[in-house]
Amino acid sequence: MNILLANDDGIYAPGLHALRQTLERLGNVLVVAPATEQSGVGHSITYLTPLTCKELWEDEFFRGWAVDGSPADCVKLGVSELSKEPIDLVVSGINGGLNAGINVLYSGTVAAAIEGAFFRLPSIAVSLEHDEHADFEAAAEIAVDMIRQILVHQGDRQDLYNINIPTAATQSYRKGIYPEVHCVPMGVERYGDHYIKRQDPKGRNYYWSTNDPPPRPTDHETDLNALAAGHVTLTPLQFDMTKHALLNEMQSWGVKLGSK
């Protein structure tokens, strides 16, 4: 199996290194990652300027390709140009910080996986709760165990998945206790829309985004409340944003120009 590994934290990120080492149990891993951190860039791509990339080596060890672009650029370029063999699986991560709830829509980590899904390849994003002492090695073990099972169960399908791992799960794993995996939808409650307003030394206003207020509680389980309870979450995603039920209804509207 040929695996393309990308991220949004950059090619030197510890989460990328840990996941690469563990993914090598499943096949050949090619790293194509941003040269610098690209967190929160969403699904941006570079097309107004050339994309530059270079090989990174450490003695005899090929670290991978460093791309001066976005996570989506990395996957697009990796699949189309940089891989010498056809890619069978795209993995993005491990991100330093959860990508759950509406953060999925902003995430460069998830965007890299979505780009892989554009190529009709099975694609998986992996994120770990932010912690100063984040255990990326334990998270990688959890993620690869899940990836192996996903590939078995999905068969010939080429689906898109989002894995989130809370700190509590890595702590349990280190103690020999396997954390629960909950297959849940992403939370869609709005949160984190408050800003702190300050002034710079020249008296100009600037605004600093906060994580407040938190999302409102829901009457069903989502990735947000499952993670808060210490569970690993697995969410199937899709990039087709068409609301098909409404589209079917709209066929009877008879919308046309010039009508009054």
Phi, psi and omega in degrees: 000134177256121186246130172261123181247126179228179174196187173238355180275352178105160189292341180264005185293139181295329179294323178295315182297316181295318182291323178301310183302319182282324179295336182296346174290337182266341182166195179280131184247124173251122179266125171227107190223159179298144178292331178226165183300137182230034182298138174076013182275355179063218184259037178292148175228161182258120177219351178270344178226159179292150175266124175255145177212154180215152176282138176247126180237145170236097189057243182270356185268124177273106182291322180143190178263129174260120185250131178275066183197197185272169175302319178296321175304317184299315181290317180301313181289321181298313181290319188278325190232320194272333180280132179279342180237154177301138180276137179256336186208137174247129177234140180234127179139195356280126180285142175274083185136141182293148172237079184232168181061211182289350174298340176304324183285338180263343194288128171289328178299310179294323180300322178297320177293320178299320178300320175298321178294330175303327179277007183059043175247143172301131189220138187221128175260141182229129181224146180238138179306138181295134178202140180299334180241044183303134181264081183293331180294315177294321178297321179295320178298315179298313184297314183291325174301317179291319180299318179302316181289322178301314182297324178292313187284329183281346177062232183273000180288157176241081187260172185240130185227154177233118179253132174234137185235117177281160178303320181303327181290320178292325178294318178296317182300319179296334180271003180084013179254118182281122180291155177286145173252124179249124175273110192220158173283161174287143174287142182241015177285136179289141176203167177067036181256016176264150180232148170265125181263127180223177177236141176277175183302341179264009176082011179272138179287142168219163187232135181242119182293143177242177176264011181260151351283161177290165179296148178289148179298149177243161180270008177221161183283135175232178177299327184293308182283335175292319178294320179298333179273002176091013182265148169286140182242146177229120185233123173283136181240167173215148180261353174285107185269005179295132175271092192293325180298317179290324179301318179297319178296322184294340179298334182268358183287331181065037181295128177207152179284148178090357179275152180232000000 
